[in-house]
Amino acid sequence: MRYTCYYCQKGTETGHSITLYRDNGVEDRFEVLCNSCYSDWLLSLKG
Ligand SMILES: [Zn+2]
């Protein structure tokens, strides 16, 4: 199965699912990221 990355819109074989939160901290939805975008996302979590 192939996924489409939520950030770069490219197809990726390895999908990393993430949970997006609204401003009030409530779970909003799940998205799938490719490897490089997932790395960026992890970094952004750490600030
Ligand atoms: Zn990506």
mmCIF file of the protein (N, C-alpha, C, O) and its ligand, coordinates in Angstrom:
data_MODEL
# 
_entry.id   MODEL 
# 
loop_
_entity.id 
_entity.type 
_entity.pdbx_number_of_molecules 
1 polymer     1 
2 non-polymer 1 
# 
_entity_poly.entity_id                      1 
_entity_poly.type                           'polypeptide(L)' 
_entity_poly.nstd_linkage                   no 
_entity_poly.nstd_monomer                   no 
_entity_poly.pdbx_seq_one_letter_code       MRYTCYYCQKGTETGHSITLYRDNGVEDRFEVLCNSCYSDWLLSLKG 
_entity_poly.pdbx_seq_one_letter_code_can   MRYTCYYCQKGTETGHSITLYRDNGVEDRFEVLCNSCYSDWLLSLKG 
_entity_poly.pdbx_strand_id                 A 
# 
loop_
_entity_poly_seq.entity_id 
_entity_poly_seq.num 
_entity_poly_seq.mon_id 
_entity_poly_seq.hetero 
1 1  MET n 
1 2  ARG n 
1 3  TYR n 
1 4  THR n 
1 5  CYS n 
1 6  TYR n 
1 7  TYR n 
1 8  CYS n 
1 9  GLN n 
1 10 LYS n 
1 11 GLY n 
1 12 THR n 
1 13 GLU n 
1 14 THR n 
1 15 GLY n 
1 16 HIS n 
1 17 SER n 
1 18 ILE n 
1 19 THR n 
1 20 LEU n 
1 21 TYR n 
1 22 ARG n 
1 23 ASP n 
1 24 ASN n 
1 25 GLY n 
1 26 VAL n 
1 27 GLU n 
1 28 ASP n 
1 29 ARG n 
1 30 PHE n 
1 31 GLU n 
1 32 VAL n 
1 33 LEU n 
1 34 CYS n 
1 35 ASN n 
1 36 SER n 
1 37 CYS n 
1 38 TYR n 
1 39 SER n 
1 40 ASP n 
1 41 TRP n 
1 42 LEU n 
1 43 LEU n 
1 44 SER n 
1 45 LEU n 
1 46 LYS n 
1 47 GLY n 
# 
loop_
_struct_asym.id 
_struct_asym.entity_id 
A 1 
B 2 
# 
loop_
_chem_comp.id 
_chem_comp.type 
_chem_comp.mon_nstd_flag 
ARG 'L-peptide linking' y 
ASN 'L-peptide linking' y 
ASP 'L-peptide linking' y 
CYS 'L-peptide linking' y 
GLN 'L-peptide linking' y 
GLU 'L-peptide linking' y 
GLY 'peptide linking'   y 
HIS 'L-peptide linking' y 
ILE 'L-peptide linking' y 
LEU 'L-peptide linking' y 
LYS 'L-peptide linking' y 
MET 'L-peptide linking' y 
PHE 'L-peptide linking' y 
SER 'L-peptide linking' y 
THR 'L-peptide linking' y 
TRP 'L-peptide linking' y 
TYR 'L-peptide linking' y 
VAL 'L-peptide linking' y 
ZN  non-polymer         . 
# 
_pdbx_entity_nonpoly.entity_id   2 
_pdbx_entity_nonpoly.name        ? 
_pdbx_entity_nonpoly.comp_id     ZN 
# 
_pdbx_nonpoly_scheme.asym_id         B 
_pdbx_nonpoly_scheme.entity_id       2 
_pdbx_nonpoly_scheme.mon_id          ZN 
_pdbx_nonpoly_scheme.ndb_seq_num     1 
_pdbx_nonpoly_scheme.pdb_seq_num     101 
_pdbx_nonpoly_scheme.auth_seq_num    101 
_pdbx_nonpoly_scheme.pdb_mon_id      ZN 
_pdbx_nonpoly_scheme.auth_mon_id     ZN 
_pdbx_nonpoly_scheme.pdb_strand_id   A 
_pdbx_nonpoly_scheme.pdb_ins_code    . 
# 
loop_
_atom_site.group_PDB 
_atom_site.id 
_atom_site.type_symbol 
_atom_site.label_atom_id 
_atom_site.label_alt_id 
_atom_site.label_comp_id 
_atom_site.label_asym_id 
_atom_site.label_entity_id 
_atom_site.label_seq_id 
_atom_site.pdbx_PDB_ins_code 
_atom_site.Cartn_x 
_atom_site.Cartn_y 
_atom_site.Cartn_z 
_atom_site.occupancy 
_atom_site.B_iso_or_equiv 
_atom_site.pdbx_formal_charge 
_atom_site.auth_seq_id 
_atom_site.auth_comp_id 
_atom_site.auth_asym_id 
_atom_site.auth_atom_id 
_atom_site.pdbx_PDB_model_num 
ATOM   1   N  N  . MET A 1 1  ? 0.830  -1.196 0.000  1.00 0.00 ? 1   MET A N  1 
ATOM   2   C  CA . MET A 1 1  ? 0.000  0.000  0.000  1.00 0.00 ? 1   MET A CA 1 
ATOM   3   C  C  . MET A 1 1  ? 0.868  1.251  0.000  1.00 0.00 ? 1   MET A C  1 
ATOM   4   O  O  . MET A 1 1  ? 1.900  1.305  0.670  1.00 0.00 ? 1   MET A O  1 
ATOM   5   N  N  . ARG A 1 2  ? 0.448  2.231  -0.741 1.00 0.00 ? 2   ARG A N  1 
ATOM   6   C  CA . ARG A 1 2  ? 1.164  3.496  -0.758 1.00 0.00 ? 2   ARG A CA 1 
ATOM   7   C  C  . ARG A 1 2  ? 0.335  4.556  -0.046 1.00 0.00 ? 2   ARG A C  1 
ATOM   8   O  O  . ARG A 1 2  ? -0.896 4.555  -0.074 1.00 0.00 ? 2   ARG A O  1 
ATOM   9   N  N  . TYR A 1 3  ? 1.066  5.453  0.589  1.00 0.00 ? 3   TYR A N  1 
ATOM   10  C  CA . TYR A 1 3  ? 0.416  6.559  1.276  1.00 0.00 ? 3   TYR A CA 1 
ATOM   11  C  C  . TYR A 1 3  ? 0.761  7.851  0.557  1.00 0.00 ? 3   TYR A C  1 
ATOM   12  O  O  . TYR A 1 3  ? 1.766  7.933  -0.149 1.00 0.00 ? 3   TYR A O  1 
ATOM   13  N  N  . THR A 1 4  ? -0.062 8.836  0.738  1.00 0.00 ? 4   THR A N  1 
ATOM   14  C  CA . THR A 1 4  ? 0.268  10.167 0.253  1.00 0.00 ? 4   THR A CA 1 
ATOM   15  C  C  . THR A 1 4  ? 0.611  11.032 1.454  1.00 0.00 ? 4   THR A C  1 
ATOM   16  O  O  . THR A 1 4  ? -0.175 11.176 2.390  1.00 0.00 ? 4   THR A O  1 
ATOM   17  N  N  . CYS A 1 5  ? 1.799  11.598 1.401  1.00 0.00 ? 5   CYS A N  1 
ATOM   18  C  CA . CYS A 1 5  ? 2.265  12.404 2.517  1.00 0.00 ? 5   CYS A CA 1 
ATOM   19  C  C  . CYS A 1 5  ? 1.394  13.651 2.674  1.00 0.00 ? 5   CYS A C  1 
ATOM   20  O  O  . CYS A 1 5  ? 1.069  14.328 1.699  1.00 0.00 ? 5   CYS A O  1 
ATOM   21  N  N  . TYR A 1 6  ? 1.031  13.934 3.907  1.00 0.00 ? 6   TYR A N  1 
ATOM   22  C  CA . TYR A 1 6  ? 0.155  15.069 4.203  1.00 0.00 ? 6   TYR A CA 1 
ATOM   23  C  C  . TYR A 1 6  ? 0.844  16.400 3.905  1.00 0.00 ? 6   TYR A C  1 
ATOM   24  O  O  . TYR A 1 6  ? 0.188  17.365 3.511  1.00 0.00 ? 6   TYR A O  1 
ATOM   25  N  N  . TYR A 1 7  ? 2.176  16.456 4.095  1.00 0.00 ? 7   TYR A N  1 
ATOM   26  C  CA . TYR A 1 7  ? 2.889  17.711 3.916  1.00 0.00 ? 7   TYR A CA 1 
ATOM   27  C  C  . TYR A 1 7  ? 3.335  17.936 2.476  1.00 0.00 ? 7   TYR A C  1 
ATOM   28  O  O  . TYR A 1 7  ? 3.031  18.974 1.889  1.00 0.00 ? 7   TYR A O  1 
ATOM   29  N  N  . CYS A 1 8  ? 4.049  16.977 1.905  1.00 0.00 ? 8   CYS A N  1 
ATOM   30  C  CA . CYS A 1 8  ? 4.646  17.206 0.589  1.00 0.00 ? 8   CYS A CA 1 
ATOM   31  C  C  . CYS A 1 8  ? 3.820  16.595 -0.536 1.00 0.00 ? 8   CYS A C  1 
ATOM   32  O  O  . CYS A 1 8  ? 4.127  16.797 -1.710 1.00 0.00 ? 8   CYS A O  1 
ATOM   33  N  N  . GLN A 1 9  ? 2.775  15.850 -0.187 1.00 0.00 ? 9   GLN A N  1 
ATOM   34  C  CA . GLN A 1 9  ? 1.852  15.292 -1.179 1.00 0.00 ? 9   GLN A CA 1 
ATOM   35  C  C  . GLN A 1 9  ? 2.494  14.245 -2.073 1.00 0.00 ? 9   GLN A C  1 
ATOM   36  O  O  . GLN A 1 9  ? 1.929  13.881 -3.104 1.00 0.00 ? 9   GLN A O  1 
ATOM   37  N  N  . LYS A 1 10 ? 3.672  13.756 -1.690 1.00 0.00 ? 10  LYS A N  1 
ATOM   38  C  CA . LYS A 1 10 ? 4.322  12.707 -2.471 1.00 0.00 ? 10  LYS A CA 1 
ATOM   39  C  C  . LYS A 1 10 ? 3.881  11.345 -1.971 1.00 0.00 ? 10  LYS A C  1 
ATOM   40  O  O  . LYS A 1 10 ? 3.525  11.179 -0.805 1.00 0.00 ? 10  LYS A O  1 
ATOM   41  N  N  . GLY A 1 11 ? 3.911  10.389 -2.856 1.00 0.00 ? 11  GLY A N  1 
ATOM   42  C  CA . GLY A 1 11 ? 3.613  9.029  -2.458 1.00 0.00 ? 11  GLY A CA 1 
ATOM   43  C  C  . GLY A 1 11 ? 4.767  8.467  -1.664 1.00 0.00 ? 11  GLY A C  1 
ATOM   44  O  O  . GLY A 1 11 ? 5.925  8.741  -1.977 1.00 0.00 ? 11  GLY A O  1 
ATOM   45  N  N  . THR A 1 12 ? 4.474  7.687  -0.642 1.00 0.00 ? 12  THR A N  1 
ATOM   46  C  CA . THR A 1 12 ? 5.523  7.101  0.167  1.00 0.00 ? 12  THR A CA 1 
ATOM   47  C  C  . THR A 1 12 ? 5.153  5.674  0.527  1.00 0.00 ? 12  THR A C  1 
ATOM   48  O  O  . THR A 1 12 ? 4.000  5.373  0.835  1.00 0.00 ? 12  THR A O  1 
ATOM   49  N  N  . GLU A 1 13 ? 6.170  4.784  0.481  1.00 0.00 ? 13  GLU A N  1 
ATOM   50  C  CA . GLU A 1 13 ? 5.913  3.385  0.830  1.00 0.00 ? 13  GLU A CA 1 
ATOM   51  C  C  . GLU A 1 13 ? 5.795  3.207  2.331  1.00 0.00 ? 13  GLU A C  1 
ATOM   52  O  O  . GLU A 1 13 ? 5.031  2.376  2.822  1.00 0.00 ? 13  GLU A O  1 
ATOM   53  N  N  . THR A 1 14 ? 6.579  4.018  3.055  1.00 0.00 ? 14  THR A N  1 
ATOM   54  C  CA . THR A 1 14 ? 6.577  3.917  4.512  1.00 0.00 ? 14  THR A CA 1 
ATOM   55  C  C  . THR A 1 14 ? 5.825  5.089  5.089  1.00 0.00 ? 14  THR A C  1 
ATOM   56  O  O  . THR A 1 14 ? 6.304  6.222  5.050  1.00 0.00 ? 14  THR A O  1 
ATOM   57  N  N  . GLY A 1 15 ? 4.667  4.829  5.618  1.00 0.00 ? 15  GLY A N  1 
ATOM   58  C  CA . GLY A 1 15 ? 3.863  5.902  6.181  1.00 0.00 ? 15  GLY A CA 1 
ATOM   59  C  C  . GLY A 1 15 ? 4.019  5.984  7.679  1.00 0.00 ? 15  GLY A C  1 
ATOM   60  O  O  . GLY A 1 15 ? 3.976  4.971  8.377  1.00 0.00 ? 15  GLY A O  1 
ATOM   61  N  N  . HIS A 1 16 ? 4.202  7.197  8.174  1.00 0.00 ? 16  HIS A N  1 
ATOM   62  C  CA . HIS A 1 16 ? 4.232  7.431  9.610  1.00 0.00 ? 16  HIS A CA 1 
ATOM   63  C  C  . HIS A 1 16 ? 2.950  8.163  9.970  1.00 0.00 ? 16  HIS A C  1 
ATOM   64  O  O  . HIS A 1 16 ? 2.736  9.301  9.553  1.00 0.00 ? 16  HIS A O  1 
ATOM   65  N  N  . SER A 1 17 ? 2.112  7.511  10.737 1.00 0.00 ? 17  SER A N  1 
ATOM   66  C  CA . SER A 1 17 ? 0.857  8.173  11.101 1.00 0.00 ? 17  SER A CA 1 
ATOM   67  C  C  . SER A 1 17 ? 1.094  9.100  12.281 1.00 0.00 ? 17  SER A C  1 
ATOM   68  O  O  . SER A 1 17 ? 1.795  8.754  13.232 1.00 0.00 ? 17  SER A O  1 
ATOM   69  N  N  . ILE A 1 18 ? 0.509  10.263 12.205 1.00 0.00 ? 18  ILE A N  1 
ATOM   70  C  CA . ILE A 1 18 ? 0.622  11.246 13.285 1.00 0.00 ? 18  ILE A CA 1 
ATOM   71  C  C  . ILE A 1 18 ? -0.768 11.695 13.681 1.00 0.00 ? 18  ILE A C  1 
ATOM   72  O  O  . ILE A 1 18 ? -1.718 11.559 12.909 1.00 0.00 ? 18  ILE A O  1 
ATOM   73  N  N  . THR A 1 19 ? -0.884 12.224 14.870 1.00 0.00 ? 19  THR A N  1 
ATOM   74  C  CA . THR A 1 19 ? -2.148 12.777 15.331 1.00 0.00 ? 19  THR A CA 1 
ATOM   75  C  C  . THR A 1 19 ? -2.029 14.282 15.391 1.00 0.00 ? 19  THR A C  1 
ATOM   76  O  O  . THR A 1 19 ? -1.114 14.825 16.011 1.00 0.00 ? 19  THR A O  1 
ATOM   77  N  N  . LEU A 1 20 ? -2.941 14.934 14.757 1.00 0.00 ? 20  LEU A N  1 
ATOM   78  C  CA . LEU A 1 20 ? -2.951 16.397 14.800 1.00 0.00 ? 20  LEU A CA 1 
ATOM   79  C  C  . LEU A 1 20 ? -3.919 16.859 15.875 1.00 0.00 ? 20  LEU A C  1 
ATOM   80  O  O  . LEU A 1 20 ? -4.995 16.284 16.045 1.00 0.00 ? 20  LEU A O  1 
ATOM   81  N  N  . TYR A 1 21 ? -3.535 17.891 16.589 1.00 0.00 ? 21  TYR A N  1 
ATOM   82  C  CA . TYR A 1 21 ? -4.363 18.427 17.659 1.00 0.00 ? 21  TYR A CA 1 
ATOM   83  C  C  . TYR A 1 21 ? -4.828 19.831 17.327 1.00 0.00 ? 21  TYR A C  1 
ATOM   84  O  O  . TYR A 1 21 ? -4.124 20.606 16.680 1.00 0.00 ? 21  TYR A O  1 
ATOM   85  N  N  . ARG A 1 22 ? -5.996 20.127 17.772 1.00 0.00 ? 22  ARG A N  1 
ATOM   86  C  CA . ARG A 1 22 ? -6.483 21.491 17.632 1.00 0.00 ? 22  ARG A CA 1 
ATOM   87  C  C  . ARG A 1 22 ? -5.822 22.371 18.680 1.00 0.00 ? 22  ARG A C  1 
ATOM   88  O  O  . ARG A 1 22 ? -5.106 21.882 19.553 1.00 0.00 ? 22  ARG A O  1 
ATOM   89  N  N  . ASP A 1 23 ? -6.066 23.662 18.587 1.00 0.00 ? 23  ASP A N  1 
ATOM   90  C  CA . ASP A 1 23 ? -5.455 24.598 19.517 1.00 0.00 ? 23  ASP A CA 1 
ATOM   91  C  C  . ASP A 1 23 ? -5.835 24.304 20.968 1.00 0.00 ? 23  ASP A C  1 
ATOM   92  O  O  . ASP A 1 23 ? -5.052 24.571 21.879 1.00 0.00 ? 23  ASP A O  1 
ATOM   93  N  N  . ASN A 1 24 ? -7.012 23.764 21.182 1.00 0.00 ? 24  ASN A N  1 
ATOM   94  C  CA . ASN A 1 24 ? -7.458 23.477 22.543 1.00 0.00 ? 24  ASN A CA 1 
ATOM   95  C  C  . ASN A 1 24 ? -6.999 22.102 23.024 1.00 0.00 ? 24  ASN A C  1 
ATOM   96  O  O  . ASN A 1 24 ? -7.408 21.657 24.096 1.00 0.00 ? 24  ASN A O  1 
ATOM   97  N  N  . GLY A 1 25 ? -6.154 21.426 22.245 1.00 0.00 ? 25  GLY A N  1 
ATOM   98  C  CA . GLY A 1 25 ? -5.582 20.161 22.671 1.00 0.00 ? 25  GLY A CA 1 
ATOM   99  C  C  . GLY A 1 25 ? -6.424 18.940 22.376 1.00 0.00 ? 25  GLY A C  1 
ATOM   100 O  O  . GLY A 1 25 ? -6.057 17.827 22.753 1.00 0.00 ? 25  GLY A O  1 
ATOM   101 N  N  . VAL A 1 26 ? -7.541 19.130 21.713 1.00 0.00 ? 26  VAL A N  1 
ATOM   102 C  CA . VAL A 1 26 ? -8.405 18.006 21.374 1.00 0.00 ? 26  VAL A CA 1 
ATOM   103 C  C  . VAL A 1 26 ? -7.884 17.332 20.103 1.00 0.00 ? 26  VAL A C  1 
ATOM   104 O  O  . VAL A 1 26 ? -7.501 18.001 19.144 1.00 0.00 ? 26  VAL A O  1 
ATOM   105 N  N  . GLU A 1 27 ? -7.877 16.002 20.113 1.00 0.00 ? 27  GLU A N  1 
ATOM   106 C  CA . GLU A 1 27 ? -7.470 15.271 18.921 1.00 0.00 ? 27  GLU A CA 1 
ATOM   107 C  C  . GLU A 1 27 ? -8.337 15.666 17.741 1.00 0.00 ? 27  GLU A C  1 
ATOM   108 O  O  . GLU A 1 27 ? -9.564 15.690 17.836 1.00 0.00 ? 27  GLU A O  1 
ATOM   109 N  N  . ASP A 1 28 ? -7.686 15.977 16.624 1.00 0.00 ? 28  ASP A N  1 
ATOM   110 C  CA . ASP A 1 28 ? -8.424 16.419 15.463 1.00 0.00 ? 28  ASP A CA 1 
ATOM   111 C  C  . ASP A 1 28 ? -8.548 15.288 14.448 1.00 0.00 ? 28  ASP A C  1 
ATOM   112 O  O  . ASP A 1 28 ? -9.654 14.843 14.139 1.00 0.00 ? 28  ASP A O  1 
ATOM   113 N  N  . ARG A 1 29 ? -7.414 14.825 13.932 1.00 0.00 ? 29  ARG A N  1 
ATOM   114 C  CA . ARG A 1 29 ? -7.465 13.772 12.929 1.00 0.00 ? 29  ARG A CA 1 
ATOM   115 C  C  . ARG A 1 29 ? -6.098 13.132 12.776 1.00 0.00 ? 29  ARG A C  1 
ATOM   116 O  O  . ARG A 1 29 ? -5.105 13.629 13.308 1.00 0.00 ? 29  ARG A O  1 
ATOM   117 N  N  . PHE A 1 30 ? -6.054 12.029 12.047 1.00 0.00 ? 30  PHE A N  1 
ATOM   118 C  CA . PHE A 1 30 ? -4.804 11.359 11.753 1.00 0.00 ? 30  PHE A CA 1 
ATOM   119 C  C  . PHE A 1 30 ? -4.363 11.715 10.346 1.00 0.00 ? 30  PHE A C  1 
ATOM   120 O  O  . PHE A 1 30 ? -5.183 11.855 9.439  1.00 0.00 ? 30  PHE A O  1 
ATOM   121 N  N  . GLU A 1 31 ? -3.063 11.858 10.178 1.00 0.00 ? 31  GLU A N  1 
ATOM   122 C  CA . GLU A 1 31 ? -2.497 12.076 8.857  1.00 0.00 ? 31  GLU A CA 1 
ATOM   123 C  C  . GLU A 1 31 ? -1.279 11.182 8.710  1.00 0.00 ? 31  GLU A C  1 
ATOM   124 O  O  . GLU A 1 31 ? -0.761 10.652 9.693  1.00 0.00 ? 31  GLU A O  1 
ATOM   125 N  N  . VAL A 1 32 ? -0.827 11.018 7.471  1.00 0.00 ? 32  VAL A N  1 
ATOM   126 C  CA . VAL A 1 32 ? 0.337  10.179 7.213  1.00 0.00 ? 32  VAL A CA 1 
ATOM   127 C  C  . VAL A 1 32 ? 1.439  11.028 6.606  1.00 0.00 ? 32  VAL A C  1 
ATOM   128 O  O  . VAL A 1 32 ? 1.196  11.831 5.705  1.00 0.00 ? 32  VAL A O  1 
ATOM   129 N  N  . LEU A 1 33 ? 2.651  10.845 7.106  1.00 0.00 ? 33  LEU A N  1 
ATOM   130 C  CA . LEU A 1 33 ? 3.805  11.585 6.604  1.00 0.00 ? 33  LEU A CA 1 
ATOM   131 C  C  . LEU A 1 33 ? 4.847  10.628 6.062  1.00 0.00 ? 33  LEU A C  1 
ATOM   132 O  O  . LEU A 1 33 ? 4.944  9.484  6.504  1.00 0.00 ? 33  LEU A O  1 
ATOM   133 N  N  . CYS A 1 34 ? 5.629  11.105 5.098  1.00 0.00 ? 34  CYS A N  1 
ATOM   134 C  CA . CYS A 1 34 ? 6.768  10.331 4.610  1.00 0.00 ? 34  CYS A CA 1 
ATOM   135 C  C  . CYS A 1 34 ? 7.922  10.471 5.605  1.00 0.00 ? 34  CYS A C  1 
ATOM   136 O  O  . CYS A 1 34 ? 7.824  11.210 6.585  1.00 0.00 ? 34  CYS A O  1 
ATOM   137 N  N  . ASN A 1 35 ? 9.001  9.761  5.345  1.00 0.00 ? 35  ASN A N  1 
ATOM   138 C  CA . ASN A 1 35 ? 10.120 9.743  6.286  1.00 0.00 ? 35  ASN A CA 1 
ATOM   139 C  C  . ASN A 1 35 ? 10.684 11.128 6.575  1.00 0.00 ? 35  ASN A C  1 
ATOM   140 O  O  . ASN A 1 35 ? 10.872 11.494 7.735  1.00 0.00 ? 35  ASN A O  1 
ATOM   141 N  N  . SER A 1 36 ? 10.953 11.895 5.526  1.00 0.00 ? 36  SER A N  1 
ATOM   142 C  CA . SER A 1 36 ? 11.619 13.182 5.744  1.00 0.00 ? 36  SER A CA 1 
ATOM   143 C  C  . SER A 1 36 ? 10.690 14.169 6.442  1.00 0.00 ? 36  SER A C  1 
ATOM   144 O  O  . SER A 1 36 ? 11.122 14.912 7.325  1.00 0.00 ? 36  SER A O  1 
ATOM   145 N  N  . CYS A 1 37 ? 9.427  14.181 6.054  1.00 0.00 ? 37  CYS A N  1 
ATOM   146 C  CA . CYS A 1 37 ? 8.489  15.096 6.699  1.00 0.00 ? 37  CYS A CA 1 
ATOM   147 C  C  . CYS A 1 37 ? 8.233  14.676 8.143  1.00 0.00 ? 37  CYS A C  1 
ATOM   148 O  O  . CYS A 1 37 ? 8.016  15.520 9.013  1.00 0.00 ? 37  CYS A O  1 
ATOM   149 N  N  . TYR A 1 38 ? 8.258  13.385 8.389  1.00 0.00 ? 38  TYR A N  1 
ATOM   150 C  CA . TYR A 1 38 ? 8.059  12.904 9.748  1.00 0.00 ? 38  TYR A CA 1 
ATOM   151 C  C  . TYR A 1 38 ? 9.210  13.362 10.644 1.00 0.00 ? 38  TYR A C  1 
ATOM   152 O  O  . TYR A 1 38 ? 8.998  13.739 11.797 1.00 0.00 ? 38  TYR A O  1 
ATOM   153 N  N  . SER A 1 39 ? 10.411 13.325 10.110 1.00 0.00 ? 39  SER A N  1 
ATOM   154 C  CA . SER A 1 39 ? 11.568 13.799 10.864 1.00 0.00 ? 39  SER A CA 1 
ATOM   155 C  C  . SER A 1 39 ? 11.421 15.273 11.191 1.00 0.00 ? 39  SER A C  1 
ATOM   156 O  O  . SER A 1 39 ? 11.679 15.704 12.315 1.00 0.00 ? 39  SER A O  1 
ATOM   157 N  N  . ASP A 1 40 ? 11.002 16.042 10.187 1.00 0.00 ? 40  ASP A N  1 
ATOM   158 C  CA . ASP A 1 40 ? 10.786 17.467 10.416 1.00 0.00 ? 40  ASP A CA 1 
ATOM   159 C  C  . ASP A 1 40 ? 9.713  17.707 11.470 1.00 0.00 ? 40  ASP A C  1 
ATOM   160 O  O  . ASP A 1 40 ? 9.829  18.595 12.315 1.00 0.00 ? 40  ASP A O  1 
ATOM   161 N  N  . TRP A 1 41 ? 8.678  16.901 11.398 1.00 0.00 ? 41  TRP A N  1 
ATOM   162 C  CA . TRP A 1 41 ? 7.567  17.048 12.332 1.00 0.00 ? 41  TRP A CA 1 
ATOM   163 C  C  . TRP A 1 41 ? 8.020  16.747 13.768 1.00 0.00 ? 41  TRP A C  1 
ATOM   164 O  O  . TRP A 1 41 ? 7.638  17.447 14.706 1.00 0.00 ? 41  TRP A O  1 
ATOM   165 N  N  . LEU A 1 42 ? 8.833  15.704 13.925 1.00 0.00 ? 42  LEU A N  1 
ATOM   166 C  CA . LEU A 1 42 ? 9.351  15.387 15.245 1.00 0.00 ? 42  LEU A CA 1 
ATOM   167 C  C  . LEU A 1 42 ? 10.182 16.536 15.796 1.00 0.00 ? 42  LEU A C  1 
ATOM   168 O  O  . LEU A 1 42 ? 10.091 16.872 16.976 1.00 0.00 ? 42  LEU A O  1 
ATOM   169 N  N  . LEU A 1 43 ? 10.993 17.132 14.932 1.00 0.00 ? 43  LEU A N  1 
ATOM   170 C  CA . LEU A 1 43 ? 11.813 18.260 15.355 1.00 0.00 ? 43  LEU A CA 1 
ATOM   171 C  C  . LEU A 1 43 ? 10.929 19.439 15.771 1.00 0.00 ? 43  LEU A C  1 
ATOM   172 O  O  . LEU A 1 43 ? 11.224 20.135 16.742 1.00 0.00 ? 43  LEU A O  1 
ATOM   173 N  N  . SER A 1 44 ? 9.848  19.652 15.028 1.00 0.00 ? 44  SER A N  1 
ATOM   174 C  CA . SER A 1 44 ? 8.982  20.787 15.332 1.00 0.00 ? 44  SER A CA 1 
ATOM   175 C  C  . SER A 1 44 ? 8.288  20.589 16.680 1.00 0.00 ? 44  SER A C  1 
ATOM   176 O  O  . SER A 1 44 ? 7.965  21.563 17.361 1.00 0.00 ? 44  SER A O  1 
ATOM   177 N  N  . LEU A 1 45 ? 8.060  19.337 17.065 1.00 0.00 ? 45  LEU A N  1 
ATOM   178 C  CA . LEU A 1 45 ? 7.444  19.064 18.360 1.00 0.00 ? 45  LEU A CA 1 
ATOM   179 C  C  . LEU A 1 45 ? 8.349  19.495 19.492 1.00 0.00 ? 45  LEU A C  1 
ATOM   180 O  O  . LEU A 1 45 ? 7.893  19.978 20.528 1.00 0.00 ? 45  LEU A O  1 
ATOM   181 N  N  . LYS A 1 46 ? 9.661  19.308 19.272 1.00 0.00 ? 46  LYS A N  1 
ATOM   182 C  CA . LYS A 1 46 ? 10.629 19.651 20.309 1.00 0.00 ? 46  LYS A CA 1 
ATOM   183 C  C  . LYS A 1 46 ? 10.891 21.150 20.348 1.00 0.00 ? 46  LYS A C  1 
ATOM   184 O  O  . LYS A 1 46 ? 11.535 21.646 21.271 1.00 0.00 ? 46  LYS A O  1 
ATOM   185 N  N  . GLY A 1 47 ? 10.396 21.866 19.353 1.00 0.00 ? 47  GLY A N  1 
ATOM   186 C  CA . GLY A 1 47 ? 10.594 23.295 19.313 1.00 0.00 ? 47  GLY A CA 1 
ATOM   187 C  C  . GLY A 1 47 ? 11.978 23.634 18.801 1.00 0.00 ? 47  GLY A C  1 
ATOM   188 O  O  . GLY A 1 47 ? 12.328 24.809 18.698 1.00 0.00 ? 47  GLY A O  1 
HETATM 189 ZN ZN . ZN  B 2 .  ? 6.504  14.255 2.895  1.00 0.00 2 101 ZN  A ZN 1 
# 
